[in-house]
Amino acid sequence: MKMRTSSAFVALAATLVAAGCSSGEDSDHSSEPSSSATSDTSSTTAVADATAPTVKELTDSLALVVAPDVDAATKAADIENGQARLANLEQMTAALANYGAITFEVQEPTVEGETATALVAIATPRGTAAPTPNTWVLIDGHWKVSETSACQLLAMGQAPCV
């Protein structure tokens, strides 16, 4: 079982790298009308830029999601719509219990409004995947892993969002 989980995690990471992982994230935010908020764009960007997340904060948030010793409720609090993903988080945590260290190399994020995007390389005991875009959203003053990025991690951990 451990080998199947490890192989699946690495295979899915490779698939995500090949796919680029950005089409879903871009389409979720591109449907928002930009012309209606043109007068607010500079003030929204200024607010978000003033509270831009650090690379460490983003790295820590991803590490929390895959940590085998952190309960699902704690993980859910750090994910956009995380309460809807409790069962997925429990399933992934169990699947990764004996997997080994998973680390993230997060590049400097760009912030647009209440969304931060950064390229992230994921290193597992089986290798390191090329950097792919991940997103975080600012909710109540806290940067949370976007649902799209969380679902990518959950899929790699054998607990895909459906």
matplotlib code that plots the C-alpha trace (Angstrom):
import matplotlib.pyplot as plt

x = [0.0, 2.8, 4.4, 1.1, 0.5, 4.1, 3.9, 0.5, 1.6, 4.7, 2.7, 0.1, 2.7, 4.3, 0.8, 0.2, 3.5, 2.9, -0.6, 0.7, -2.1, -3.1, -6.1, -8.6, -7.1, -7.1, -10.6, -12.0, -10.8, -11.0, -14.8, -14.9, -15.8, -12.8, -14.5, -16.9, -14.2, -11.7, -12.0, -11.4, -8.5, -5.7, -7.1, -7.7, -4.2, -2.8, -4.6, -3.5, 0.0, 0.3, -0.7, 1.1, 2.0, 5.6, 7.3, 7.5, 3.8, 2.9, 5.4, 4.1, 0.5, 1.3, 3.3, 0.4, -1.9, 0.3, 1.5, 0.7, 0.5, -2.0, -5.7, -8.1, -10.0, -6.7, -5.9, -9.4, -9.1, -6.1, -7.9, -10.5, -13.8, -11.8, -14.8, -16.1, -12.8, -12.6, -13.2, -10.6, -8.1, -8.6, -8.2, -5.0, -3.5, -4.0, -2.5, 0.6, 1.1, 4.2, 5.1, 8.0, 8.9, 7.1, 8.6, 7.8, 10.0, 7.7, 8.9, 8.1, 4.3, 2.5, -0.6, -3.6, -6.4, -7.1, -5.3, -1.6, 0.0, 3.4, 5.3, 5.8, 8.2, 7.1, 9.8, 8.9, 10.9, 10.5, 11.8, 11.1, 8.4, 9.0, 7.4, 3.7, 1.4, -0.4, -2.8, -3.9, -6.9, -7.1, -10.0, -10.7, -7.1, -5.5, -4.0, -5.5, -4.6, -7.1, -9.6, -8.1, -4.5, -5.8, -7.6, -4.4, -2.6, -5.5, -5.4, -1.7, -2.4, -5.0, -8.0, -9.3, -12.0, -15.1]
y = [0.0, 2.4, 1.9, 2.4, 5.7, 6.9, 6.1, 7.7, 10.8, 11.2, 10.3, 12.8, 15.5, 14.8, 15.0, 18.4, 19.6, 18.6, 20.1, 23.4, 23.5, 27.1, 26.7, 26.2, 28.9, 31.4, 30.6, 30.9, 34.5, 35.6, 35.4, 38.3, 41.5, 43.8, 46.9, 47.3, 47.6, 49.7, 52.6, 50.3, 48.4, 50.6, 50.7, 47.0, 46.3, 48.7, 47.0, 43.5, 44.6, 46.1, 42.7, 40.5, 37.1, 36.1, 33.1, 31.6, 32.0, 30.4, 27.6, 26.9, 26.8, 24.1, 22.1, 22.2, 20.7, 17.7, 17.3, 13.8, 14.9, 17.7, 17.0, 17.7, 20.5, 22.5, 22.0, 23.0, 26.3, 27.2, 26.3, 28.3, 26.4, 23.9, 22.7, 21.1, 19.2, 17.6, 14.0, 14.6, 15.9, 12.9, 10.5, 12.2, 12.4, 8.7, 7.9, 10.0, 8.8, 6.7, 8.4, 10.5, 14.2, 16.4, 19.9, 22.9, 25.5, 28.6, 31.4, 35.1, 35.6, 38.1, 39.7, 40.8, 42.0, 39.3, 36.5, 35.6, 33.4, 31.7, 29.0, 26.0, 23.0, 20.0, 17.6, 14.1, 11.0, 10.0, 13.3, 16.9, 18.2, 21.2, 24.4, 24.9, 27.8, 27.7, 30.3, 31.7, 33.9, 36.6, 35.8, 37.8, 39.1, 35.6, 34.1, 30.7, 28.0, 28.4, 25.6, 24.9, 24.5, 22.5, 20.1, 19.6, 18.6, 16.4, 14.6, 13.9, 12.5, 10.0, 12.1, 14.1, 16.7, 15.7]
z = [0.0, 0.8, -2.6, -4.4, -2.5, -3.1, -6.8, -7.2, -5.4, -7.6, -10.8, -10.0, -9.2, -12.6, -14.3, -12.6, -13.7, -17.3, -17.2, -15.9, -13.2, -14.0, -16.3, -13.5, -11.4, -14.2, -15.3, -11.8, -11.5, -15.1, -15.1, -12.6, -14.3, -14.5, -16.0, -13.1, -10.6, -12.5, -10.0, -7.1, -8.6, -7.3, -3.8, -3.7, -5.0, -2.5, 0.4, -0.8, -1.4, 2.1, 3.5, 0.9, 2.2, 2.8, 1.1, 4.6, 5.3, 2.0, 2.5, 6.0, 4.8, 2.2, 4.7, 7.1, 4.5, 4.1, 7.7, 8.9, 12.6, 12.1, 12.4, 9.5, 11.3, 11.8, 8.1, 7.0, 8.8, 6.5, 3.3, 1.3, 1.9, 4.0, 6.0, 2.8, 2.5, 5.9, 4.7, 1.9, 4.4, 6.7, 3.8, 2.6, 6.1, 6.5, 3.0, 3.8, 7.3, 6.4, 3.1, 4.3, 4.2, 1.7, 1.3, -0.8, -2.4, -2.9, -5.1, -4.4, -4.8, -7.0, -5.5, -7.5, -5.3, -2.7, -4.6, -4.3, -6.8, -6.6, -8.4, -6.1, -6.4, -4.4, -3.2, -2.0, -1.1, -4.8, -6.4, -7.0, -9.4, -11.5, -10.1, -10.8, -9.9, -6.6, -5.3, -1.9, -1.1, 1.5, 3.8, 6.9, 6.9, 6.6, 3.5, 2.9, 0.4, -2.4, -2.9, -6.4, -5.0, -2.0, -4.3, -6.3, -3.1, -2.1, -5.4, -5.1, -1.6, -2.9, -1.7, -4.8, -4.6, -6.4]

ax = plt.figure().add_subplot(projection="3d")
ax.plot(x, y, z, "-o")
ax.set_aspect("equal")
plt.show()
